[in-house]
């Protein structure tokens, strides 16, 4: 029984598992924050595009004169 209690061979795996879980949690939180920020920027760009882009020319109308 004492040999079992003194055996620390599995503790490294548990520690690595905790480190991986911490890295995953931080990665997910970072990606989520960046994603929200990017969505805000794209929404702002999308809202400003119609005011700065000229209206498209319809298919039946041509800007050049044909002879």
N, C-alpha and C positions, 0 to 999 in steps of 0.2 A: 504494500500500500504506500509506503514511503517513497518507493521508486516512482510510482505513478504521480504522487504529489510534487516531487522534485523535477519531474520531466517537463522541460520547457520547449520541446521541439515544435509544438503546434502554435506557440505564441507568436512566432514570426509571421505565420500565415494570417493570423488574426490581425496583427498590426498592419500588414500589407493590405488586407481587406478594408480596414478602417481608413487607411491613406487613400485607397482607390475610391472609396465612398465619398471622402471629403473632396477629392479632386473632381469627381463627377458632380457633386452638388454645386461647387463653385463654378464649374464650366456651364452647367445648366442655367444658373442664375445670371452669369455673364452674357450668355447667348440670348437669354430672354430679354435682358436689359438693352442689349444692342439691337435686337429685333424690334423692340418697341420704339427705340429712338430712330431707327431707319424707317419704320412705318410712318412716323411723324414727319420726317423729312420728305418722303415720297408723296405723302398726302399734300404737303405744302407745295411741292413742285407741281403736282397734278392740278391743284387749285389755281396756280398762277399761269399754267400753260395756255389756256384758252384766251387769255388777255394778250399774250405776246405772239401767238402764232396766227398768221393770216388765214382767212377762211379758204378752204380748198376750192379749186375751180371745178365747176360741174363738167361732166363728160361731153356735153353738147356744145360747150363754149370753148373757144380757143383764143389765146391772147395774141397769136400772130395772125396776120392776114394771109389768106391763100389766094393765088392768082390763077 
